[in-house]
Amino acid sequence: MISGWEKRYFSILQELNYSEKKDKESALILDSILKKTDTIKKVRKLIEGKTIFVIGSGPSLSIAIPKLKKLEKSIKIAADSSLKPLVDNGIIPDIIVTDLDGNEDTIKKISKTKSIFVIHAHGDNIEKLQMVKKMKNCIGTTQTNPFNKVQNFGGFTDGDRGVFLASYFNAKKIILFGMDFGNQIGKFSNTKKSDRKTKLKKLEIGRDLLIWLSTITKSELFTTSKPIEGFRKIPYKDLDIIIT
């Protein structure tokens, strides 16, 4: 577990009134479902020393998709709320970071491919964890202490967990797409109007965690989305230069 994560995790629990006990319960259930595999080695091979794209479902995703289609050979980590629009446009991510609240039909469809799922267990998704039984290429994560088959790479929302994952496995460069962390919620996000306030708070937490990560990671950090402290803002026209 990343040094300093525990303090930030307990701060999030207090801010959102979440239950550590429920998080641990969820992690135990996920661990009981997961099978022993070499998927962690596959993740390391995909990421280590590479330029990694991390894709969220913010407002800029619509603009990013045509660019991403032209960069099909790049390694892509996607937050699950971005998965459906990506797949609908013929983009299959190498890794999907999910707490299983995205489009279930798309998740089931992609679970039959070579894509790797990084399944996150927390107090609010216990009932959905049974979906994991039908998945072949997956690893489990938790916000609490890691154990057995369940890891903790850091991060809170699907999007920022994707960045923490890339950093943990020593990506050379990490480039954000569709990760805006502003006051707007992207049209691809499955957010009800009643949940808007909580969603914006989670995005704020995710942004703050990435700013913290930028002070400790060895990876070079870039964003094509809304500027974020610690990440170099780059235009799409410069991607070819950054990738090489």
N, C-alpha and C positions, 0 to 999 in steps of 0.2 A: 504494500500500500504506500502511496506517495506520502512522504513526510509533510505533515501539516494538514492532510486531508481531514483527519478526525475532527479537528477544531472547526473546520468549515462545515462539515456535515452536521454537527450538533447545532451550529448557528442556523442552518437551513431548517432543521427540525423545529426549532423555536419559532422562526419567522413564519413558517407555514402551518404550524401546529400539527406536524406529522408524528407518527409513532415509530420509535426505534424498534419496539417489540414487534410490530406488524412487519416492518422491513426484514427483521431477522426471521420471522415465521415464513415469509415469502421466499427468502433465500434458502431456507431449509427444504421447502417443497421443491424448488427448482433443482437443488442438488440431488434430491431423490429421483428426479425424472431424468436428468442428464446421464448419458452414457460416457464411459471413459473412451476418449478418442485422442488423435494427434492433431486436432484442429488448431490448438495453440501454436504448434510448429508451423502450420500453414499460414496463420495470421502473421507470424514473425517473418516468414519468407516473403510474403506479399509486401510488407511495410518497410522492413529494415533497410536503411540507406536509400530509399526511393522518394520520389516526389509524390505526395498523396493529396488527392482532392477530397475535401470533406463537404458534403452537400446537405443543406437544410432546406426548409420549405418557406423561407421568407419571401417578401414581395419581389425580390430581384431574381427569384428562381426562373420566372418566365423568360427573362432576358438571357439567363445563363444557359438554358437548355440547348439552344442552337449551337452555342460555343462548345458545350460538353459533347454534343453529337460528333463534332469534328475531332475530338480528342479521345477517341474510343480506346486507345491503347493505354491511357493513363489509369492508375489504380484509383478506384473511387470508393469512398466510404459514405454511405447515405443514411441520414436520419429517416426513420420509417415513414414520416409524414410526407417526405419527398419521393417515396418509392413509387407510388402510382403514376404521378406525372412523368417520372423518369422512364418507367417501363412502357407507358403509353407512347413514349417517343423513341422507343427502341434502345434505351440506355439501361443496361443491366449492371448494377453496382457489384463490386467484388465483395464488399462487406456491408451488411445492413445492421445498424445499431437501433435496437427497438425494445420498448417495454410492452409491445403487442397491442398498442392502442391505434395503430394505423389501419389501412384498408385490409381486411382479413382475406379477401379473395386474392389480392395481389400478393400478400405474404405467403399464402398457400401455393400460389403459382410459382413464385421465385424459390420457395423451399425445395422445389424439385430440380433446381439448377445447381451449378457449382458454387453459387454465392454462399458466403458464410454469414450466419446470423449471430450477433452478439446480443443475447437475451438478458434483459435487465429485470431483476426481481425487486419489487418494492411493495409497500403495504396496500396499494390500490389495485394491483393486477393479479392477485392470487388466483382468481377464478379463470383467468386467461392462460395461465401457465400450462394447462393441459395440452395446448396447441403444440408445445415443444415435443411431445411424444412422437409426432409425425415428421419432425425435422431431422435431417441427417447431419448437416454441417453446422454445428452451433456450439457456442461456449456460453457460460453463464456469468453474470456480474451482479454485484450488490453494492449498496452504499455503505454497508456496515463492514465489519471485519471479514476478510476473505477466508475461505476454508474449503477443504476437499476440492470439488470441481467448480467452485464458484469464486470468481476473481473480483478484484477491485482495482481498476486502472485510474479511477478518479472521474469526476464529472457528475453532472446532475440531469440535465435534459439530454435527449437523444443526440442533439446536434453537438453540444460541447463534449459529451462523452466520446463522440467520434474523434474529436481533436485530441482529447486526453489519450485515447487508444493509440492514435498515430504517434504521439509523442512518446508514450510508454515503450513502444516497439522501435524507437529510434529512427523515425522517418527523417530523411535529410531535409525535406521541405514540406510544409503543409500549406495548402491553398484553400481558402474558404469560398464556397459558392452558395448563394441563396441563404446566407446567414447574416441577417441585418440587425437583429437585436435592438430595434427601435420601438416606436409607439404604434406601429402598424403590424397586424397579424396577416401573414400571407394567405391568399385565397386557397392554397392547397392544404393549409393546416385544418385539422378536424376539430375546430374550436367553436363551441356554442356561444351565443352572445352572453349567456349567464356565466360562462367560464372565462370571459375575456380578461377580467381583472387579475385572476389567478395566473392565466397564461402570460400576461405581461410581466407579472412579478417573477415567474419562472425564467422568462427571457432575460430579465435584469440579473437574476442570480447566475444564469449561464454566462452572460457577458462578463460579469465580475470574476467568475472562475477562470475564464480564458485570459483575462488581464493578469490574474495571478500566475497562471501557467506560463505566460510569456516571460515571467521573471525567473523561471527555474528550468525551462526546457532547453535542450540542446538543438532542437529542430529550428530551422528558419521558418518564420511565420509570415504569411501573406493573406490578403483578402481581396476578392473582387467585389465584395458587397459593401455595406455601410462601414465607414472607418471604425476601427476599434483599437484602443491603446495596446501597443505591443505588437501589432500586426502591420506590415507594410501594405498600404493600399496600392493596387496595381490595376491598370486598365486591361481589358481583354486583349487588346492588340499587342501587349507585352508578354502574354502568356508563353509564347514559344521561346522567348528569351529566358524566362524564369525556369521553365521546365528543363531546359538543357543544362 
